[in-house]
């Protein structure tokens, strides 16, 4: 009987690690903990809005997180997607929201495809981008679909 209990415990423990149960749920309201400062880039001779992240979101950098939103394909052929707080008609790229409402998805499995406005939950490691102004402020690395 003790062996059976130990086996069940081990399976439950392994299952939580496999299915991302240790990922921290992050909300869109938490991602709003950012402001943008106009910054001059000497290399290009132009100004850009540099993100300045609040302490709460800074504490999440590098952690495995989980977020739910609407998928927006950027380039289906190259498997480039973002997840958005809002559907496509109201998203950042349509001029109806800020850059803090989208997260770049760097998928671990490049064979997975999505349709516009699929509502999905993703797990990945959160990166805060302050230097590469041609990219989004929020990036998820090693992204997988979450249950």
Phi and psi restraints in degrees (value plus and minus 20) as a CYANA .aco file:
   2 UNK   PHI     -83.6   -43.6
   2 UNK   PSI     -57.3   -17.3
   3 UNK   PHI     -84.7   -44.7
   3 UNK   PSI     -58.7   -18.7
   4 UNK   PHI     -85.2   -45.2
   4 UNK   PSI     -62.5   -22.5
   5 UNK   PHI     -84.1   -44.1
   5 UNK   PSI     -61.6   -21.6
   6 UNK   PHI     -84.1   -44.1
   6 UNK   PSI     -60.0   -20.0
   7 UNK   PHI     -85.4   -45.4
   7 UNK   PSI     -63.4   -23.4
   8 UNK   PHI     -82.5   -42.5
   8 UNK   PSI     -64.3   -24.3
   9 UNK   PHI     -80.7   -40.7
   9 UNK   PSI     -64.4   -24.4
  10 UNK   PHI     -82.4   -42.4
  10 UNK   PSI     -62.6   -22.6
  11 UNK   PHI     -84.3   -44.3
  11 UNK   PSI     -60.9   -20.9
  12 UNK   PHI     -84.3   -44.3
  12 UNK   PSI     -61.6   -21.6
  13 UNK   PHI     -83.7   -43.7
  13 UNK   PSI     -65.0   -25.0
  14 UNK   PHI     -85.3   -45.3
  14 UNK   PSI     -59.7   -19.7
  15 UNK   PHI     -82.5   -42.5
  15 UNK   PSI     -59.6   -19.6
  16 UNK   PHI     -87.1   -47.1
  16 UNK   PSI     -53.5   -13.5
  17 UNK   PHI     -93.3   -53.3
  17 UNK   PSI     -59.3   -19.3
  18 UNK   PHI     -87.7   -47.7
  18 UNK   PSI     -60.8   -20.8
  19 UNK   PHI    -115.7   -75.7
  19 UNK   PSI      -3.5    36.5
  20 UNK   PHI      53.5    93.5
  20 UNK   PSI       6.2    46.2
  21 UNK   PHI     -88.1   -48.1
  21 UNK   PSI     -35.6     4.4
  22 UNK   PHI    -111.5   -71.5
  22 UNK   PSI     -21.8    18.2
  23 UNK   PHI     -90.1   -50.1
  23 UNK   PSI     121.0   161.0
  24 UNK   PHI    -105.8   -65.8
  24 UNK   PSI     106.2   146.2
  25 UNK   PHI     -89.4   -49.4
  25 UNK   PSI     106.1   146.1
  26 UNK   PHI    -137.0   -97.0
  26 UNK   PSI     119.9   159.9
  27 UNK   PHI    -125.6   -85.6
  27 UNK   PSI     143.1   183.1
  28 UNK   PHI     -87.0   -47.0
  28 UNK   PSI     -51.9   -11.9
  29 UNK   PHI     -83.4   -43.4
  29 UNK   PSI     -57.3   -17.3
  30 UNK   PHI     -86.5   -46.5
  30 UNK   PSI     -57.7   -17.7
  31 UNK   PHI     -88.5   -48.5
  31 UNK   PSI     -36.2     3.8
  32 UNK   PHI     -94.7   -54.7
  32 UNK   PSI     -23.4    16.6
  33 UNK   PHI     -98.1   -58.1
  33 UNK   PSI      40.4    80.4
  34 UNK   PHI    -171.6  -131.6
  34 UNK   PSI     126.4   166.4
  35 UNK   PHI    -149.6  -109.6
  35 UNK   PSI     146.2   186.2
  36 UNK   PHI    -143.6  -103.6
  36 UNK   PSI     110.9   150.9
  37 UNK   PHI    -131.4   -91.4
  37 UNK   PSI     112.4   152.4
  38 UNK   PHI     -87.4   -47.4
  38 UNK   PSI     104.6   144.6
  39 UNK   PHI    -149.5  -109.5
  39 UNK   PSI     121.7   161.7
  40 UNK   PHI    -114.3   -74.3
  40 UNK   PSI     111.6   151.6
  41 UNK   PHI    -124.5   -84.5
  41 UNK   PSI      90.0   130.0
  42 UNK   PHI     -84.5   -44.5
  42 UNK   PSI     -52.5   -12.5
  43 UNK   PHI     -82.5   -42.5
  43 UNK   PSI     -58.3   -18.3
  44 UNK   PHI    -124.0   -84.0
  44 UNK   PSI     -32.5     7.5
  45 UNK   PHI      48.9    88.9
  45 UNK   PSI      10.8    50.8
  46 UNK   PHI    -156.1  -116.1
  46 UNK   PSI     144.7   184.7
  47 UNK   PHI    -117.8   -77.8
  47 UNK   PSI     130.9   170.9
  48 UNK   PHI    -167.4  -127.4
  48 UNK   PSI     142.9   182.9
  49 UNK   PHI    -110.2   -70.2
  49 UNK   PSI      87.8   127.8
  50 UNK   PHI    -108.0   -68.0
  50 UNK   PSI     107.2   147.2
  51 UNK   PHI     -91.6   -51.6
  51 UNK   PSI     119.2   159.2
  52 UNK   PHI    -142.5  -102.5
  52 UNK   PSI      88.0   128.0
  53 UNK   PHI    -104.8   -64.8
  53 UNK   PSI     122.2   162.2
  54 UNK   PHI     -92.6   -52.6
  54 UNK   PSI     146.1   186.1
  55 UNK   PHI     -81.5   -41.5
  55 UNK   PSI     -55.1   -15.1
  56 UNK   PHI     -84.1   -44.1
  56 UNK   PSI     -67.7   -27.7
  57 UNK   PHI     -92.9   -52.9
  57 UNK   PSI     -50.6   -10.6
  58 UNK   PHI     -81.2   -41.2
  58 UNK   PSI     -55.0   -15.0
  59 UNK   PHI     -88.9   -48.9
  59 UNK   PSI     -34.7     5.3
  60 UNK   PHI    -112.0   -72.0
  60 UNK   PSI     -31.9     8.1
  61 UNK   PHI     -80.4   -40.4
  61 UNK   PSI     113.7   153.7
  62 UNK   PHI      62.6   102.6
  62 UNK   PSI     -24.4    15.6
  63 UNK   PHI    -110.3   -70.3
  63 UNK   PSI     134.9   174.9
  64 UNK   PHI     -99.0   -59.0
  64 UNK   PSI     103.1   143.1
  65 UNK   PHI    -147.0  -107.0
  65 UNK   PSI     147.3   187.3
  66 UNK   PHI    -149.9  -109.9
  66 UNK   PSI     114.0   154.0
  67 UNK   PHI    -163.1  -123.1
  67 UNK   PSI     125.0   165.0
  68 UNK   PHI    -135.1   -95.1
  68 UNK   PSI     117.0   157.0
  69 UNK   PHI    -192.5  -152.5
  69 UNK   PSI    -186.5  -146.5
  70 UNK   PHI    -118.8   -78.8
  70 UNK   PSI     111.1   151.1
  71 UNK   PHI     -98.8   -58.8
  71 UNK   PSI     113.5   153.5
  72 UNK   PHI    -145.0  -105.0
  72 UNK   PSI      92.8   132.8
  73 UNK   PHI     -90.2   -50.2
  73 UNK   PSI     108.9   148.9
  74 UNK   PHI    -116.1   -76.1
  74 UNK   PSI     -60.7   -20.7
  75 UNK   PHI    -174.4  -134.4
  75 UNK   PSI      80.1   120.1
  76 UNK   PHI     -83.9   -43.9
  76 UNK   PSI     -57.9   -17.9
  77 UNK   PHI     -83.5   -43.5
  77 UNK   PSI     -53.5   -13.5
  78 UNK   PHI    -116.8   -76.8
  78 UNK   PSI     -17.9    22.1
  79 UNK   PHI      40.5    80.5
  79 UNK   PSI      27.9    67.9
  80 UNK   PHI    -128.1   -88.1
  80 UNK   PSI      99.8   139.8
  81 UNK   PHI    -154.6  -114.6
  81 UNK   PSI     136.6   176.6
  82 UNK   PHI    -146.4  -106.4
  82 UNK   PSI     138.4   178.4
  83 UNK   PHI    -130.6   -90.6
  83 UNK   PSI     116.9   156.9
  84 UNK   PHI    -141.8  -101.8
  84 UNK   PSI     129.2   169.2
  85 UNK   PHI     -84.5   -44.5
  85 UNK   PSI     -52.3   -12.3
  86 UNK   PHI    -138.7   -98.7
  86 UNK   PSI     137.0   177.0
  87 UNK   PHI     -82.7   -42.7
  87 UNK   PSI     146.4   186.4
  88 UNK   PHI     -71.8   -31.8
  88 UNK   PSI     -61.7   -21.7
  89 UNK   PHI     -84.2   -44.2
  89 UNK   PSI     -38.9     1.1
  90 UNK   PHI    -140.6  -100.6
  90 UNK   PSI      -5.9    34.1
  91 UNK   PHI    -106.9   -66.9
  91 UNK   PSI     155.4   195.4
  92 UNK   PHI     -74.2   -34.2
  92 UNK   PSI     -62.3   -22.3
  93 UNK   PHI     -90.5   -50.5
  93 UNK   PSI     -36.4     3.6
  94 UNK   PHI    -115.7   -75.7
  94 UNK   PSI     -17.1    22.9
  95 UNK   PHI      64.1   104.1
  95 UNK   PSI      -7.1    32.9
  96 UNK   PHI    -125.1   -85.1
  96 UNK   PSI     -15.7    24.3
  97 UNK   PHI    -177.0  -137.0
  97 UNK   PSI     152.0   192.0
  98 UNK   PHI    -112.1   -72.1
  98 UNK   PSI     149.2   189.2
  99 UNK   PHI     -85.4   -45.4
  99 UNK   PSI     -36.7     3.3
 100 UNK   PHI     -95.2   -55.2
 100 UNK   PSI     -23.4    16.6
 101 UNK   PHI    -118.9   -78.9
 101 UNK   PSI     -10.9    29.1
 102 UNK   PHI    -156.0  -116.0
 102 UNK   PSI     128.1   168.1
 103 UNK   PHI    -150.2  -110.2
 103 UNK   PSI     108.9   148.9
 104 UNK   PHI     -90.5   -50.5
 104 UNK   PSI     110.4   150.4
 105 UNK   PHI    -124.3   -84.3
 105 UNK   PSI      94.8   134.8
 106 UNK   PHI    -122.2   -82.2
 106 UNK   PSI      73.4   113.4
 107 UNK   PHI     -88.7   -48.7
 107 UNK   PSI     120.1   160.1
 108 UNK   PHI     -98.1   -58.1
 108 UNK   PSI     -50.1   -10.1
 109 UNK   PHI    -132.2   -92.2
 109 UNK   PSI      83.9   123.9
 110 UNK   PHI     -93.6   -53.6
 110 UNK   PSI     -25.7    14.3
 111 UNK   PHI    -105.9   -65.9
 111 UNK   PSI     -33.0     7.0
 112 UNK   PHI     -96.7   -56.7
 112 UNK   PSI     112.7   152.7
 113 UNK   PHI    -142.1  -102.1
 113 UNK   PSI     137.9   177.9
 114 UNK   PHI    -155.0  -115.0
 114 UNK   PSI     140.4   180.4
 115 UNK   PHI    -121.5   -81.5
 115 UNK   PSI     136.7   176.7
 116 UNK   PHI     -76.0   -36.0
 116 UNK   PSI     113.2   153.2
 117 UNK   PHI      49.3    89.3
 117 UNK   PSI      -6.3    33.7
 118 UNK   PHI     -78.8   -38.8
 118 UNK   PSI     111.0   151.0
 119 UNK   PHI    -114.1   -74.1
 119 UNK   PSI      96.9   136.9
 120 UNK   PHI    -158.1  -118.1
 120 UNK   PSI     141.1   181.1
 121 UNK   PHI    -132.5   -92.5
 121 UNK   PSI     110.4   150.4
 122 UNK   PHI    -140.1  -100.1
 122 UNK   PSI     127.7   167.7
 123 UNK   PHI    -139.8   -99.8
 123 UNK   PSI     120.1   160.1
 124 UNK   PHI    -197.9  -157.9
 124 UNK   PSI     158.0   198.0
 125 UNK   PHI    -111.0   -71.0
 125 UNK   PSI     104.7   144.7
 126 UNK   PHI    -100.3   -60.3
 126 UNK   PSI     107.3   147.3
 127 UNK   PHI    -136.9   -96.9
 127 UNK   PSI     121.5   161.5
 128 UNK   PHI    -126.9   -86.9
 128 UNK   PSI      98.1   138.1
 129 UNK   PHI    -118.6   -78.6
 129 UNK   PSI      93.8   133.8
 130 UNK   PHI    -134.1   -94.1
 130 UNK   PSI     -29.6    10.4
 131 UNK   PHI    -128.8   -88.8
 131 UNK   PSI     -56.2   -16.2
 132 UNK   PHI    -114.5   -74.5
 132 UNK   PSI      69.3   109.3
 133 UNK   PHI     -91.9   -51.9
 133 UNK   PSI     -29.4    10.6
 134 UNK   PHI    -104.6   -64.6
 134 UNK   PSI     -22.3    17.7
 135 UNK   PHI    -134.2   -94.2
 135 UNK   PSI     147.9   187.9
 136 UNK   PHI     -93.1   -53.1
 136 UNK   PSI     135.6   175.6
 137 UNK   PHI     -85.4   -45.4
 137 UNK   PSI     -54.0   -14.0
 138 UNK   PHI    -129.9   -89.9
 138 UNK   PSI     111.7   151.7
 139 UNK   PHI    -152.7  -112.7
 139 UNK   PSI     114.8   154.8
 140 UNK   PHI    -127.6   -87.6
 140 UNK   PSI     104.7   144.7
 141 UNK   PHI    -120.3   -80.3
 141 UNK   PSI     135.6   175.6
 142 UNK   PHI      32.0    72.0
 142 UNK   PSI      28.9    68.9
 143 UNK   PHI     -98.3   -58.3
 143 UNK   PSI     117.8   157.8
 144 UNK   PHI    -152.6  -112.6
 144 UNK   PSI     136.7   176.7
 145 UNK   PHI     -91.5   -51.5
 145 UNK   PSI     118.5   158.5
 146 UNK   PHI    -123.1   -83.1
 146 UNK   PSI     132.8   172.8
